[in-house]
Amino acid sequence: MVNDVLATMSPDFSKLYSKRGRPSIAPEKLLRSILLQAFFSIRSETLLLEQLRYNMLFRWFVGLGMDDAIWDVSTFSKNRERFLRGEISDKFFAAVVEIARENNLASDDHFTVDGTLLQAWASHKSFKPKNDDDNPPSSGRNPDVDFTGTTRKNDTHESTTDADARLYRKSRNTASVLGYLAHALMENRNGLIVGIRTTRATGTAEREAAIELIRGVGGARRITLGADKGYDAAAFVEELRAMNVTPHIARNLSRRSAIDERTTRHAGYEASQRKRKRVEEIFGWAKATANLRQVHYRGLRLVSETVRWTSIAFNLVRLRNLGVA
């Protein structure tokens, strides 16, 4: 499946590379290597190259011969910006989703949306007041910091190592961490990802991202969108209905729910509530297998790229399990 997608993307690669100068590392090999990191839980590119030196399975998948030299780790860094500029991951993701649709494995009518918190590659000690020129940096690499009695907010503080990271917690029972939010739109037939977004961690980011994601798959026909009770907000539900989307959202009974019996009386609502829990399998696989619990890059652009490649890897594994390959 990877080879089929890469074959269709060859014209896109040609636009990114110059025809003069020394031959570059084939982009197909680099992209297969990125997928290997997610498939086999390899936590860094340095460890991946170490594996490529002796692992025949990895060499075969990437397209390296037994005597081919392994490139330097800086090759990933130099080509990452090129892939971002050419929107390679977006096109790859769309091609994999198209494989699912061609095999009639993806629903066009029933979807589920959810978000998860990803811990940023930044520590609490880097979260300091903005424009704080009165306190010079402490000597030493790991200074002692006491946060007792201090109030830290995203409005007044930011991380000195990752300015896009935000202090956020998923619930009252969890600690606040510097992180990002990843949002996935899942089709309900086989649990495949058909839309992915990464945003800064804010209180409204999940509902805002859900509107963007469902707008990308909606049309004249009526579709359904399942979600947990965190999406049970009157303004969000009304916006979905205006877009011809039936909100199959779990009711938040701790306050006045925006979901009434007009929706819950139908059998489709109960089916969506059963199906929507499968979206947690996506996040569980991404964090446990693809090492996405804490992202190893800084900045929203690079984190978004990592999340997108992880989503591509998940869909490929899922399609393989469904017998497409």
Disulfide bonds with the S-S distance in Angstrom:
none
